[in-house]
Amino acid sequence: MQRYFAKAKENGFFLLNDDDLYHIKTVMRMKTGDYIEVVYNHNVYLCTLEINQKIIIRNNKLLDQRMNNMPEVTLILPFLKEQKIDLILQKGTELGIKKFIFVETERTIVKIEEKKVSNKLERWSRICKEASEQSMRNDIPNIEIIRDRTTLSNLIGLKLICSTVEKDKTIKKALKNGGNCDKINLMIGPEGGLSEIEEKYFEEMGYEKISLGNQIMRVETVPIFLASIINYEYME
């Protein structure tokens, strides 16, 4: 069943974005009486369509939702080429990442001008929304761009940084030693990784260095690898 996120609710009817309405009518070719799931305020509703001059989404009932014991995962990553960011946002959303934070690092090649930030965030949010609908999530990850890296010290929970220097401590060991933490912050570097100076800088903020093992991964593979391990460790 198709799932959509409502932007508002009025008198028992849900309001969707225009692109969602287009998808319902033109792409999916749905008709009056068809059912969809609508997410509003993190709750999932079974709804009936009424398609005449306009599409009306009538709320039928609130659906039961399975409890999720996964921790809240925040991925901190550098600016990358657009195709790589698209993949990370899509697959990271499917794997349950709650928030993406973009920062500039020493070896960052891609730069984003301030005047383009708004358009970038809008596009990235759309990718996360579509991935959330496809993976049947009841929330959409938040996306943030920060210029002041000192604010990363304020994040709550287990803080891990992917290191090119660390050889022994893996994410599995870090999760085991970190106890039953409900918030995990993962930081990855650009191609070539973070510099040793940066690793030390973030260590002083409370980030633990972890190794990715002997394999050399592309930067866009790392978040998928890490999120998959977390899913495995916490999934019941």
C-alpha atoms as one frame of an Amber mdcrd trajectory, in Angstrom:
protein
   0.000   0.000   0.000   1.277   3.475  -0.868   2.281   5.752   1.995   2.341
   9.559   1.966   3.150  12.304   4.459   0.405  14.879   5.063   1.253  18.546
   5.401  -1.943  19.351   7.335  -5.238  17.973   8.612  -8.550  19.819   8.373
 -11.920  18.514   9.551 -10.901  14.882   9.278  -9.316  15.281   5.831  -5.593
  15.203   5.094  -3.858  17.668   2.798  -0.952  16.395   0.701   1.665  18.175
  -1.395   0.873  18.736  -5.059   3.533  16.253  -6.195   1.924  13.569  -4.020
  -1.495  14.274  -5.519   0.032  14.033  -8.993   1.609  10.709  -8.043  -1.726
   9.351  -6.781  -3.748  10.350  -9.821  -1.325  10.222 -12.739   1.415   7.773
 -11.780  -0.481   5.270  -9.638  -3.819   5.867 -11.436  -5.761   5.415  -8.225
  -9.540   5.717  -8.122 -12.264   6.619  -5.660 -12.461   4.008  -2.933  -8.796
   3.062  -3.089  -6.872   3.004   0.191  -3.596   4.685   1.085  -1.647   5.167
   4.291  -1.052   8.722   5.457   1.470   9.774   8.108   0.660  12.823  10.194
   2.480  13.795  13.405   4.263  10.405  13.365   0.937   8.545  13.401  -0.167
   6.326  10.504  -3.763   6.439   9.244  -5.631   4.239   6.793  -7.408   6.592
   4.409  -9.905   6.393   1.546  -9.562   8.381  -1.652 -12.348  10.400  -3.218
 -11.293  11.548  -6.674 -13.513  14.033  -8.515 -12.501  17.559  -9.430  -9.919
  17.267  -6.684  -8.516  14.487  -4.546  -9.923  14.181  -1.033  -8.162  11.990
   1.511 -10.670  10.876   4.123  -9.331   9.588   7.446 -10.728   6.137   8.235
  -8.788   4.879  11.234  -5.521   5.100  13.147  -3.309   2.088  12.518  -1.388
   0.198  15.180   2.350   0.637  14.886   5.134  -1.708  15.883   7.509  -0.372
  18.510  10.991   0.307  17.211  13.927  -0.290  19.568  16.466   1.221  17.202
  18.576   4.078  18.605  18.400   7.537  17.067  21.305   7.642  14.620  22.780
  10.929  13.425  25.178  10.808  10.479  27.746  13.595  10.259  29.321  13.802
   6.822  31.233  16.184   4.551  29.967  17.771   1.362  30.352  15.282  -1.474
  29.471  15.056  -5.127  25.732  15.221  -5.693  25.305  11.614  -6.823  27.052
  10.295  -3.708  24.984  12.473  -1.379  21.782  11.316  -3.084  22.727   7.673
  -2.489  23.673   8.242   1.155  20.443  10.123   1.885  18.275   7.506   0.194
  19.888   4.386   1.650  20.554   6.000   5.027  16.881   6.888   5.312  15.854
   3.343   4.396  18.190   2.040   7.121  16.690   4.279   9.795  19.069   7.229
  10.128  17.232  10.030  11.947  19.365  13.030  11.046  22.027  14.057   8.536
  24.483  16.837   9.420  26.776  18.243   6.728  30.080  19.868   7.733  33.139
  21.080   5.876  36.392  19.193   6.486  40.026  19.791   5.551  39.896  17.425
   2.588  36.457  18.452   1.410  36.591  19.139  -2.316  32.960  20.105  -2.942
  31.929  23.533  -1.679  28.336  24.755  -1.329  27.714  28.461  -1.686  25.432
  30.022   0.890  23.005  31.201  -1.794  22.501  27.582  -2.923  21.907  26.102
   0.529  18.131  26.548   0.480  17.733  24.756  -2.867  20.053  21.965  -1.759
  18.141  21.390   1.469  14.831  21.356  -0.387  16.111  18.759  -2.856  17.708
  16.594  -0.163  14.545  16.719   1.955  12.540  15.488  -1.019  14.887  12.519
  -1.419  14.494  11.636   2.266  10.704  12.023   2.096  10.413   9.654  -0.861
  12.748   7.142   0.790  10.709   7.355   4.014   7.502   6.633   2.112   9.084
   3.735   0.239  10.499   2.167   3.432   7.245   2.737   5.363   8.733   5.032
   7.991   6.507   7.286  10.063   9.037  10.113  10.098  11.369  11.937   7.726
  15.029  12.512   8.675  16.131  16.040   9.476  18.929  17.589   7.419  21.223
  20.339   8.668  24.260  22.192   7.355  26.575  23.622  10.000  29.501  25.969
   9.526  30.732  25.959  13.133  32.134  22.514  13.940  32.335  23.256  17.665
  28.561  22.727  17.851  29.163  19.015  17.225  30.391  18.735  20.821  26.817
  19.402  21.973  25.403  16.221  20.465  24.082  13.785  23.059  24.824  10.063
  23.055  27.598   7.799  21.827  29.962   9.681  19.489  31.969   7.691  16.953
  34.362   8.857  14.273  35.613   6.726  11.383  39.392   6.770  11.583  42.140
   6.015   9.078  44.551   5.537  12.000  42.625   3.290  14.402  43.161  -0.416
  13.649  41.633  -2.389  16.504  38.435  -0.794  17.786  35.479  -1.643  15.559
  31.948  -0.287  15.700  30.840  -3.617  17.172  33.221  -3.161  20.109  32.206
   0.477  20.510  28.511  -0.428  20.644  29.193  -3.165  23.183  31.242  -0.868
  25.427  28.792   1.998  24.967  25.994   0.104  26.696  22.353   0.446  25.770
  22.629   3.949  24.303  19.571   5.413  22.612  21.481   8.000  20.568  24.432
   7.295  18.285  26.380   9.930  16.353  28.509   8.680  13.451  31.050  10.890
  11.721  32.658   9.988   8.402  35.259  11.829   6.387  35.566  12.616   2.665
  37.632  10.675   0.159  40.945  10.060   1.912  39.325  10.325   5.331  39.694
  12.936   8.020  43.165  14.263   8.721  44.972  13.166  11.901  44.632  16.720
  13.209  40.868  16.560  12.693  40.631  13.165  14.345  42.440  14.522  17.396
  40.212  17.605  17.380  37.058  15.507  17.484  38.563  13.116  20.030  38.880
  16.090  22.358  35.131  16.637  21.832  34.428  13.140  23.102  34.320  11.214
  19.823  35.734   7.667  19.867  37.789   6.517  16.902  36.649   3.323  15.204
  38.133   1.219  12.430  36.222   0.081   9.364  38.367  -3.040   9.075  40.825
  -4.018   6.369  38.554  -3.205   3.437  38.943   0.125   1.703  35.436   1.437
   1.077  34.132   4.245  -1.043  32.855   7.108   1.082  29.248   6.480   0.003
  29.514   2.838   1.127  30.566   3.653   4.687  27.189   4.972   5.982  25.388
   1.942   4.539  27.946  -0.363   6.176  27.655   1.330   9.586  23.866   1.669
   9.574  23.517  -1.993   8.584  25.639  -3.073  11.559  23.559  -0.957  13.938
  20.374  -2.449  12.513  21.759  -5.948  13.035  22.874  -5.239  16.614  19.575
  -3.684  17.730  16.993  -5.530  15.653  14.911  -7.987  17.661
